[in-house]
Amino acid sequence: MFKIFRTHPLDLPEIRSRISSSLDLKDLASCARVSQDWNGSFTPPLYKSIVLSKHGPSMESIEKYKHLVQRLAIQSSAYENLSLTSAQYKVIASIMNNSTLVTLDLHGNWIGDNGTVALSEALKTNSTLTTLNLRYNSIGDNGAVALSEALETNSTLSTLDLRHNSIGPNGAVALSAALKINSNLTTLRLSFNSMRPNGAVALSEALKTNSTLTTLDLLNNSIEGEGAVALSEALKTNSSLTTLDLEGNFIESGAVALSKALKTNSTLTTLNLQHNLINDDEAMTLSEALKTNSTLTTLNLRYNSIGDNGVAALSEALKTNSTLTTLDLSDNGIGPNGAVALAEALKINSTLTTLDLYKTSIGPNGAHALSEALKINSTLITLDLMDNSIGDNGAQALSEALKTNPTLTTLNLYDNSIGPNGAGALSAALKTNSTLATLNLRHNLIGPNGTVALSKALKTNSTLTTLNLCSNSIGPNGAQALSEALKTNSTLTSLDLSDNVIGPNGAVALAEAFKTNTTLTTLKLRISSIGDNGAVALSEALKTNSTLTSLDLHNSLIGDNGAQALSEALKTNLTLTTLNLYNSSIGDDGVVALSEALKTNSTLTILDLCSNSVRPNGAHALSEALKTNSTLTTLNLRHNSIGLS
């Protein structure tokens, strides 16, 4: 008689490999200690992506398993445990000898020129690294020269981030020389490096021959008009660059040169000219370029000096342009007349999907004009009208458009002096609209009556997923109305009622809704004065609710009693992953209760207890809970009095 030996699934390497991909670091480490076979399956993913920090893995373990590391981030605190003054450079050299590393993140380590020189030597022979992040490292022109020499021979690095250093014009000249030879770098980020016009001129010369760079970030480098003119000449022949960020460079009339380049350039898709003192005349030249350019899809002109004449010219271009999908004109003085011009373009244009008009003083007349366009336009999906004082009249006009518009999914009406009448009109539109998914009405004047109207719409609307009613004085009555809607609504997933003083009664009403609602995942009740009674009611709801994943009670005065009630809910709740109790008047008693819950809770990953009254006893209780808890990844205890004991 033969015995049948059955193999347990976990004895199969392929099964263990599949399981390892879904485990967190703590579980991977536990599994790796089970046996030699398990170690072989669970150690490689454990060291695949490493953050070397003061409390992270030891240098010894990194050295032992460096052949497994593919992504490594080194925090400056990691060096506190190393006694040698040259420790940083030795760490870098050891890591760069690795034959599997593809990503190295050293941002914020202040390695300076000396560290960069050491790193550059390693780059000359390394054949695996593709991404190197050196932001905030005090790298000057000497460090840039060393990196440039490495780039001339390195054949794998594709992304180099040097933002917020001190490379200057000389460093830019050195990097430019490397770009003329290097054939693999695709992304170069040089924002905040004081490169000035000379640096931009040097880079421009390199772009004339370089055929691999696709993204160049020169934000805030004071390249001015001279630098923009030089870059424009390069764009006329360059055939690889797709993204160019020139934000905050005071290019002014340099925009004219860029416009001429856009008429012939056939690769650039994204151009950021935010905060560059561009006026109406320069906007007109850009408009002429848009009439013939066939590749640009995103144009950012935010925070310039463009008025209604400049916008009128851009609008004319939009009537014939067939590639631009995103246009940002925020923080310009386009006014009602500019909005009217844009509206006329939108009636014809068939490619623009995102239009950002934040803080452009369009007023109710501008909103009315845009509304008429929305009745015809069938491509725009995102419209941002934040801070435009459109009032009830503007909201009513937009509401009429929403009744028939078939494409708009996101509408931002933050801070527009919309009262109950405007909210009532929007509510009527929501009853028939079948596309809008996100509506932001934050910081308006909707009040309880406007909220009641919106709540009626929510009972029948089947597309809205995100509603922001923060700072609208809705009060307990408004919360009560919304609660009734939530009992039947089956699409809303995110609701922000922060800064509305809904009080305990409002929280009690919402809690009743959560006992039956099956779609809401995010609820924000910051600064809502719900107190401990409100927290108790919400806690009872959490015991049965199975969909809410994020609850924000920041500054809601729930106290120890509220925290204790929430703790009881956390013992049985199976869905909440984020709980924000920032500045909620919680002391040690509340924290001890929360700690007990953490010993059994298996879903919470983020707990924010910042700015409470947590003292050593509370901190000790949390420490005990963390010994057994296996899910919490983020615990914020800043601004408490936990002491050092």
C-alpha positions in Angstrom: 0.0 0.0 0.0 1.4 3.4 -1.0 1.3 6.4 1.2 0.1 9.6 -0.5 2.2 12.6 0.6 0.4 15.9 0.2 2.4 19.0 -0.3 1.2 22.0 1.7 0.7 25.1 -0.6 3.2 27.1 1.4 5.9 24.6 0.7 5.8 25.6 -2.9 8.1 28.6 -3.8 5.8 29.9 -6.4 2.9 30.2 -3.9 5.1 31.9 -1.3 6.3 34.3 -4.0 2.7 35.3 -4.8 1.9 35.7 -1.2 4.9 37.9 -0.5 3.8 40.5 -3.0 0.8 41.4 -0.8 2.6 41.5 2.6 3.8 44.6 4.4 7.4 44.9 5.6 6.7 43.6 9.2 4.9 40.5 7.9 7.7 39.9 5.3 10.3 40.0 8.1 8.3 37.5 10.2 7.9 35.1 7.4 11.6 35.3 6.5 12.5 34.0 10.0 10.3 30.9 9.7 12.8 28.6 7.9 15.6 28.7 5.4 13.2 28.0 2.5 10.9 30.8 3.6 13.9 33.1 4.0 14.7 32.6 0.4 11.1 33.5 -0.6 10.4 36.4 1.7 13.8 38.2 2.0 14.1 39.4 -1.6 10.9 41.5 -1.5 11.8 42.7 2.0 14.9 44.4 0.6 13.6 45.3 -2.8 12.7 48.9 -1.6 14.5 50.2 1.4 14.4 53.5 3.4 17.6 53.8 5.4 16.8 56.0 8.4 17.7 56.3 12.1 15.1 53.6 13.0 15.3 51.7 9.7 17.4 48.6 8.9 21.0 48.6 9.9 23.9 49.3 7.6 25.1 45.7 8.2 21.9 44.3 6.9 21.9 46.6 3.9 25.5 45.6 3.2 24.6 41.9 3.4 21.6 42.1 1.2 22.6 45.0 -1.1 22.4 42.7 -4.1 18.6 42.5 -3.6 18.1 46.3 -3.3 16.5 48.0 -6.3 15.2 51.2 -4.7 16.9 53.0 -1.9 16.1 56.2 -0.1 18.6 57.5 2.5 17.4 59.9 5.1 19.9 62.3 6.8 19.1 60.8 10.2 20.8 57.5 9.0 24.2 59.1 9.4 23.7 59.8 13.1 24.7 56.1 13.8 27.9 56.3 11.7 31.0 57.6 13.5 33.4 58.2 10.6 33.4 61.8 9.2 33.5 60.2 5.7 30.6 58.0 6.5 28.3 59.5 3.9 30.8 58.9 1.1 31.4 55.3 2.2 27.7 54.6 2.3 27.3 56.0 -1.2 30.3 54.0 -2.6 29.0 50.8 -1.0 25.5 51.3 -2.5 26.7 52.3 -5.9 28.7 49.1 -6.2 25.4 47.3 -6.1 24.5 45.5 -9.3 20.7 45.7 -9.0 20.0 49.2 -7.7 17.8 51.2 -10.1 16.5 54.1 -7.9 18.6 56.1 -5.3 16.9 58.9 -3.3 19.3 61.1 -1.4 17.2 64.2 -1.2 17.7 66.4 1.9 21.0 64.9 2.9 23.2 68.0 2.2 26.0 65.9 0.7 27.5 69.0 -0.8 30.1 69.0 -3.6 32.4 66.5 -1.9 29.6 63.9 -1.6 28.5 64.6 -5.2 32.1 64.0 -6.4 32.1 60.6 -4.7 28.7 59.8 -6.1 29.8 60.8 -9.6 32.8 58.5 -9.5 30.4 55.6 -8.8 28.1 56.7 -11.7 30.9 56.3 -14.2 31.0 52.6 -13.7 27.5 51.8 -12.4 25.3 50.1 -15.1 21.9 49.8 -13.4 20.8 53.1 -11.8 18.0 54.8 -13.8 16.8 57.4 -11.2 18.8 59.7 -9.0 17.2 62.2 -6.6 19.7 64.8 -5.3 17.2 67.6 -4.3 18.2 69.8 -1.4 21.9 68.8 -1.2 23.9 72.0 -1.3 25.5 71.0 -4.6 27.4 73.8 -6.2 29.1 74.2 -9.6 31.9 71.8 -8.6 29.5 69.1 -7.8 27.7 69.8 -11.1 30.9 69.5 -13.0 31.6 66.1 -11.4 28.1 64.9 -12.3 28.5 66.1 -15.8 31.7 64.1 -16.3 29.8 61.0 -15.1 26.9 61.6 -17.4 29.3 61.6 -20.4 30.1 57.9 -19.8 27.1 56.6 -17.8 24.7 54.7 -20.0 21.7 53.9 -17.8 20.6 57.0 -15.8 17.4 58.4 -17.3 16.1 60.7 -14.5 18.2 63.2 -12.6 16.7 65.5 -10.0 18.9 68.5 -8.9 16.1 70.8 -7.7 16.9 73.3 -4.9 20.7 73.3 -5.1 23.2 76.0 -6.0 24.4 74.9 -9.4 24.4 78.4 -10.9 25.4 79.4 -14.4 28.8 77.5 -14.4 27.2 74.3 -13.2 24.6 74.6 -16.0 27.4 75.1 -18.5 29.0 71.8 -17.4 25.7 69.9 -17.5 25.1 71.3 -21.0 28.4 69.9 -22.2 27.3 66.4 -20.9 23.9 66.7 -22.6 25.6 67.1 -26.0 27.1 63.6 -25.5 24.7 61.7 -23.2 22.1 59.6 -25.0 20.0 58.2 -22.2 18.9 61.0 -19.9 15.2 61.8 -20.5 14.3 63.9 -17.4 16.4 66.7 -15.9 15.0 68.8 -13.0 16.9 72.0 -12.3 14.4 74.3 -10.5 15.7 76.7 -7.9 19.3 76.7 -9.0 20.0 80.4 -9.8 21.1 79.5 -13.3 20.2 82.9 -14.7 20.3 83.8 -18.5 23.8 82.4 -19.0 22.8 78.9 -17.7 19.7 78.9 -20.0 21.9 79.9 -23.0 24.2 77.0 -22.3 21.4 74.5 -22.0 19.9 75.8 -25.1 23.0 75.0 -27.1 22.9 71.4 -25.8 19.2 71.1 -26.8 20.1 71.8 -30.4 21.9 68.5 -30.6 20.5 66.4 -27.8 17.9 63.9 -29.0 16.8 62.1 -25.8 15.8 64.6 -23.2 12.0 64.8 -23.0 11.4 66.8 -19.7 13.3 69.9 -18.6 12.4 71.7 -15.4 13.9 75.2 -15.1 11.4 76.7 -12.6 12.5 79.7 -10.7 15.9 80.2 -12.2 15.7 83.9 -13.2 16.5 83.1 -16.8 14.6 86.3 -17.9 13.9 87.2 -21.5 17.5 86.5 -22.7 17.3 82.9 -21.5 13.8 82.4 -23.0 15.0 83.7 -26.4 17.9 81.2 -26.3 15.6 78.3 -25.4 13.3 79.3 -28.2 16.1 79.0 -30.8 16.7 75.5 -29.5 13.1 74.5 -29.7 13.1 75.3 -33.5 15.3 72.3 -34.1 15.0 70.1 -31.1 13.0 66.9 -31.8 12.7 65.2 -28.4 11.6 67.7 -25.7 7.9 67.3 -24.7 7.7 69.1 -21.4 9.3 72.5 -20.5 8.7 74.2 -17.2 9.7 77.9 -17.1 7.5 79.0 -14.2 8.7 82.1 -12.3 11.5 83.2 -14.6 10.5 86.8 -15.5 10.7 86.1 -19.2 8.2 88.8 -20.1 8.9 89.6 -23.8 10.7 86.3 -24.1 7.3 84.8 -24.6 7.3 86.4 -28.1 10.4 84.3 -29.0 8.8 81.2 -27.6 5.7 81.8 -29.6 7.8 81.9 -32.8 9.4 78.6 -31.9 6.0 77.0 -31.3 5.0 77.7 -34.9 7.6 75.2 -36.1 8.3 72.9 -33.1 6.6 69.5 -33.4 7.3 67.7 -30.2 6.5 70.0 -27.2 3.2 69.0 -25.5 3.4 70.8 -22.1 4.6 74.4 -21.6 4.4 76.1 -18.1 4.7 79.9 -18.3 3.2 80.6 -14.9 4.3 83.7 -13.1 6.3 85.3 -15.9 4.8 88.9 -16.2 3.3 88.0 -19.6 1.0 90.8 -20.7 -1.7 91.1 -23.4 0.7 91.8 -26.3 2.7 88.6 -25.4 -0.5 86.6 -25.0 -1.5 87.7 -28.5 1.8 86.3 -30.0 1.2 83.0 -28.2 -2.3 83.0 -29.7 -0.9 83.3 -33.2 1.3 80.3 -32.5 -1.6 78.2 -31.2 -3.4 78.7 -34.5 -0.8 76.6 -36.3 0.9 74.5 -33.6 -0.3 70.9 -33.7 1.3 69.3 -30.6 0.9 71.4 -27.5 -1.7 69.9 -25.2 -1.1 71.8 -21.9 -0.5 75.5 -21.6 -0.2 77.1 -18.1 -0.4 80.9 -18.1 -1.5 81.2 -14.4 -0.5 84.4 -12.5 0.5 86.7 -15.3 -0.7 90.1 -16.4 -3.1 89.0 -19.1 -6.3 91.1 -19.5 -9.4 90.7 -21.6 -7.6 91.7 -24.8 -5.0 88.9 -24.3 -7.8 86.4 -23.6 -9.7 87.6 -26.6 -6.7 86.7 -28.8 -6.3 83.3 -27.1 -10.0 82.6 -27.6 -9.7 83.2 -31.3 -6.9 80.7 -31.4 -9.0 78.1 -29.6 -11.6 78.3 -32.3 -9.2 76.7 -34.7 -6.6 74.9 -32.5 -7.2 71.1 -32.4 -4.7 69.8 -29.9 -4.8 71.9 -26.7 -6.7 70.0 -23.9 -5.7 72.0 -20.8 -5.6 75.8 -20.4 -4.8 77.5 -17.1 -5.6 81.3 -17.0 -5.9 81.6 -13.2 -4.9 84.7 -11.4 -5.2 86.9 -14.5 -7.4 89.9 -14.9 -9.6 88.6 -17.7 -12.9 89.9 -16.3 -16.4 89.4 -17.7 -15.3 90.4 -21.2 -12.6 87.8 -21.3 -15.0 85.2 -20.1 -17.4 86.2 -22.9 -14.6 85.7 -25.4 -13.7 82.3 -24.0 -17.3 81.3 -24.0 -17.6 82.0 -27.8 -14.5 79.8 -28.4 -16.0 77.0 -26.3 -19.0 76.9 -28.5 -16.7 75.9 -31.4 -13.7 74.2 -29.8 -13.8 70.4 -29.7 -10.6 69.5 -27.8 -10.3 71.5 -24.6 -11.1 69.3 -21.6 -9.8 71.4 -18.7 -10.2 75.2 -18.2 -8.9 76.8 -15.0 -10.2 80.4 -14.3 -9.6 80.6 -10.6 -9.5 84.2 -9.4 -10.1 85.9 -12.7 -12.9 88.4 -11.7 -15.4 87.1 -14.3 -18.4 87.8 -12.0 -22.0 86.8 -12.7 -21.9 88.0 -16.3 -18.8 86.0 -17.1 -20.5 82.9 -15.5 -23.6 83.5 -17.6 -21.6 83.6 -20.8 -19.7 80.4 -19.9 -23.0 78.7 -19.1 -24.4 79.4 -22.5 -21.3 77.8 -24.0 -21.7 74.8 -21.8 -25.1 74.2 -23.3 -23.4 73.5 -26.6 -19.8 72.4 -25.7 -19.4 68.6 -25.6 -15.7 68.2 -24.6 -15.0 70.2 -21.4 -14.9 67.9 -18.4 -13.3 70.2 -15.7 -14.2 73.8 -15.0 -12.5 75.8 -12.1 -14.3 79.0 -11.3 -13.0 79.4 -7.7 -13.0 82.9 -6.2 -14.9 84.7 -8.9 -17.8 86.3 -7.0 -20.4 84.8 -9.4 -23.1 84.9 -6.7 -26.5 83.4 -7.0 -27.1 84.8 -10.5 -24.0 83.1 -11.8 -24.8 79.8 -10.0 -28.3 79.9 -11.5 -27.0 80.3 -15.0 -24.5 77.5 -14.6 -27.4 75.3 -13.2 -29.3 75.8 -16.4 -26.3 74.6 -18.4 -25.9 71.5 -16.2 -29.4 70.4 -17.0 -28.3 69.7 -20.6 -24.4 69.5 -20.6 -23.3 65.9 -21.3 -19.6 66.0 -20.4 -18.7 68.2 -17.4 -17.6 66.0 -14.5 -15.9 68.5 -12.2 -17.1 71.9 -11.2 -15.2 74.1 -8.7 -17.3 77.0 -7.2 -15.3 77.5 -4.1 -15.7 81.0 -2.6 -18.2 82.5 -4.9 -20.8 84.2 -2.6 -23.4 81.6 -3.5 -26.4 81.7 -1.2 -29.5 79.5 -0.7 -31.0 80.6 -4.0 -27.9 79.6 -6.0 -27.8 76.3 -4.1 -31.5 75.7 -4.9 -30.8 76.2 -8.6 -27.8 73.8 -8.5 -30.0 71.3 -6.7 -32.6 71.4 -9.5 -29.9 70.7 -12.0 -28.5 67.8 -10.1 -31.8 66.1 -10.2 -31.4 65.6 -14.0 -27.7 66.0 -14.6 -26.1 62.6 -15.3 -22.3 63.4 -15.6 -21.2 65.7 -12.8 -19.1 63.7 -10.3 -17.4 66.4 -8.2 -18.9 69.6 -6.9 -16.9 72.0 -4.7 -19.1 74.6 -2.9 -16.7 75.3 -0.1 -16.7 78.7 1.5 -20.0 80.0 0.2 -23.2 81.2 1.9 -25.5 78.2 1.4 -26.8 77.9 4.9 -29.3 75.4 6.2 -32.0 76.2 3.5 -29.5 75.7 0.6 -28.3 72.5 2.2 -31.9 71.2 2.4 -32.3 71.9 -1.3 -29.1 70.0 -2.2 -30.1 67.1 0.0 -33.3 66.7 -1.9 -31.2 66.4 -5.1 -28.9 63.8 -3.5 -31.9 61.5 -3.0 -32.3 61.1 -6.7 -28.9 62.0 -8.2 -26.9 59.0 -9.3 -23.5 60.4 -10.5 -22.1 62.8 -7.8 -19.3 61.1 -5.9 -17.7 64.1 -4.1 -19.4 67.0 -2.4 -17.6 69.7 -0.5 -19.7 72.0 1.7 -17.0 73.1 4.0 -17.6 76.6 5.6 -21.2 77.1 4.6 -22.9 77.6 8.0 -25.2 74.7 7.4 -25.7 74.1 11.1 -27.5 71.1 12.7 -30.5 71.5 10.4 -28.4 71.2 7.3 -26.7 68.1 8.7 -30.1 66.6 9.4 -31.2 67.1 5.8 -28.0 65.6 4.4 -28.4 62.6 6.7 -31.8 61.9 5.3 -30.4 62.0 1.8 -27.5 59.7 2.7 -29.9 57.0 3.8 -31.0 56.5 0.2 -28.1 57.9 -1.9 -26.0 55.2 -3.4 -23.2 57.1 -5.2 -21.6 59.7 -2.9 -18.2 58.6 -1.6 -16.7 61.8 -0.2 -18.5 64.4 1.9 -16.7 67.4 3.5 -18.8 69.3 6.2 -15.9 70.9 8.0 -16.2 74.3 9.7 -20.0 74.2 9.7 -20.8 74.0 13.5 -23.2 71.1 13.0 -22.9 70.4 16.8 -23.8 67.1 18.6 -27.3 67.0 17.1 -25.9 67.2 13.5 -23.4 64.4 14.3 -26.2 62.3 15.8 -28.2 62.7 12.6 -25.3 61.8 10.4 -24.6 58.7 12.6 -28.1 57.4 11.9 -27.4 57.7 8.2 -24.1 55.8 8.4 -25.9 52.8 9.9 -27.5 52.1 6.5 -25.4 54.1 4.0 -23.2 51.7 2.0 -21.2 54.0 -0.3 -19.6 56.9 1.7 -15.9 56.3 2.3 -14.6 59.7 3.4 -16.2 62.1 5.9 -14.6 65.3 7.1 -16.1 67.1 10.2 -13.2 69.4 11.1 -14.1 72.3 13.4 -17.7 71.1 13.7 -18.2 71.3 17.5 -19.6 67.8 17.7 -18.3 67.3 21.2 -18.2 64.0 23.1 -21.9 63.3 22.5 -21.4 63.6 18.7 -18.4 61.3 18.9 -20.4 58.8 20.9 -23.1 58.7 18.2 -20.6 58.4 15.4 -18.9 55.6 17.3 -22.1 53.6 17.5 -22.5 53.9 13.8 -19.0 52.7 13.2 -19.8 49.5 14.9 -22.1 48.5 12.1 -20.9 50.7 9.1 -18.8 48.7 6.6 -17.8 51.3 4.0 -16.3 54.4 5.8 -12.5 54.3 5.5 -11.5 57.9 6.5 -13.0 60.0 9.4 -11.6 63.5 10.1 -12.6 64.9 13.5 -9.8 67.5 13.6 -10.5 70.2 16.2 -14.0 68.9 17.1 -13.7 68.9 20.9 -14.5 65.3 21.4 -12.4 65.0 24.6 -11.6 61.8 26.5 -15.2 60.6 26.5 -15.4 60.8 22.7 -12.0 59.1 22.3 -13.2 56.3 24.6 -16.4 55.8 22.6 -14.4 55.7 19.3 -12.1 53.1 20.9 -15.0 50.8 21.5 -16.0 51.1 17.8 -12.4 50.4 16.6 -12.4 47.1 18.4 -15.1 45.8 16.0 -14.9 48.1 12.9 -13.3 46.4 9.9 -13.0 49.2 7.4 -11.7 52.5 8.9 -8.1 53.1 7.8 -7.6 56.8 8.7 -8.7 58.6 11.9 -7.8 62.2 12.4 -8.2 63.4 16.0 -5.8 66.4 15.7 -6.4 69.0 18.5 -9.5 67.2 19.9 -8.9 67.8 23.6 -7.9 64.2 24.2 -5.8 63.4 27.3 -4.2 60.2 28.7 -7.5 58.6 29.5 -8.7 58.8 25.9 -5.3 57.7 24.6 -5.2 54.7 26.9 -8.6 53.6 25.6 -7.4 54.1 22.0 -4.3 52.0 22.8 -6.5 49.1 24.0 -8.4 49.2 20.7 -5.2 49.2 18.7 -4.2 45.9 20.3 -7.1 44.1 18.4 -7.9 46.5 15.5 -6.6 45.1 12.2 -7.5 47.9 9.7 -6.4 51.3 11.0 -3.2 52.5 9.3 -3.2 56.2 10.1 -3.9 57.8 13.5 -3.4 61.5 14.1 -3.2 62.6 17.7 -1.2 65.8 17.1 -1.8 68.8 19.5 -3.7 67.0 22.2 -2.8 66.5 25.9 -1.0 63.2 25.6 1.5 62.7 28.5 3.9 59.9 29.4 1.2 57.5 30.6 -0.6 57.9 27.3 2.6 57.4 25.3 3.4 54.3 27.3 0.0 52.8 26.6 0.5 53.5 22.9 3.9 51.9 23.0 2.4 48.7 24.5 -0.2 48.6 21.8 2.3 49.0 19.0 4.1 45.8 20.2 1.2 43.7 19.0 -0.6 45.9 16.4 0.3 44.9 12.9 -1.4 47.5 10.7 -0.8 51.0 11.9 1.8 52.7 9.7 1.5 56.4 10.7 1.1 57.8 14.2 1.3 61.5 14.7 2.1 62.7 18.2 3.5 66.1 17.5 2.8 68.9 19.9 2.0 66.8 22.9 3.8 66.5 26.3 4.9 62.9 26.2 8.4 63.6 27.6 11.5 61.4 27.1 11.0 58.8 29.8 
